[in-house]
Amino acid sequence: MRTERVTISLPADLLAAARQAVAHGAAPSISAYVADALSARQLRERSLATLATLYGGPPPPDELDEARRTLRLVPPAAAV
């Protein structure tokens, strides 16, 4: 896979969490950690776009909440 070097600015707490993940072996590097986060974001956006196509618009919040409960995912509002 081809890679490119970029410069980004991150909130200090997010960078600290990424560094800690690398230090604990959860990611091989900061770059890999950020790439994984971007990939997860793209997957989420594609999944929501697919649901919007199926529903003819954004899925109703109550159905999204039910799906999160079923999948045992933390709703965004509670993930502080």
N, C-alpha and C positions, 0 to 999 in steps of 0.2 A: 504494500500500500504506500502510495506517495504521501509524504508529509510536508508541511510548510511551517516555518517558524513565524509566530505572531507574538505581539506584546499586548497583554491585557491587564486591566486593573481589576482587582477583586477586593471586596470587603475583607478586612484583616481577620475576622473570625472565620470566614469561609476558607481563606488561605491556610489558617492555622489548622482547621479540621482536615484539609487535604494533606498537609504536611504530616499530621498525626497518622492519617491513614497509610501514608507511605512508610512512615517509621514503624508501624505495626504490621507491615507486610500486606495490607489490604489492597494496595496498588503498587505497581513497580516504579512509578514516577508521578510527579505532579501532572505532567502532560497526559499520561494514561488516565489519571483520575478525572481530569477535565474532559478528555475525549469520551470516557464512559458516561459522564454526566450529560454531555451533548447528545450522545447516541440515545440515552434514555429519554431525553426531552423530545427528540425527533420521533421516537417510537410512540410516545404519549400523544403528540400532536397528530400523527398519522392515524392512531387509533380513534381519537376524538373526531377526526374528519370522516372516518369510515362510519362511526356512529351517527354523525350528522347526516350523512348520505342516507343511511337506513331509516332514520327518523324524519327526514325531510327538514331538519334543523337540529339545533343542539338538543341532546337528550334532556328530558325533564330532570331537574335536580333531585327529586325523590327517587327516581330510578338509578341515577348515578350513586346516590347515597346507599341504596340497597345493594348495588353491585360492589361498592367498596366494602360494605359489611360482609357480603358473601365471600369476597376474595380476601377478607381480613386485612384490608388496606386502611391506613389512617387518613381520614378526610383532610384536605389541605388546611382548613381552618384550625385543626387540632395539632397540626405538625409544626409547633413553634419551637 
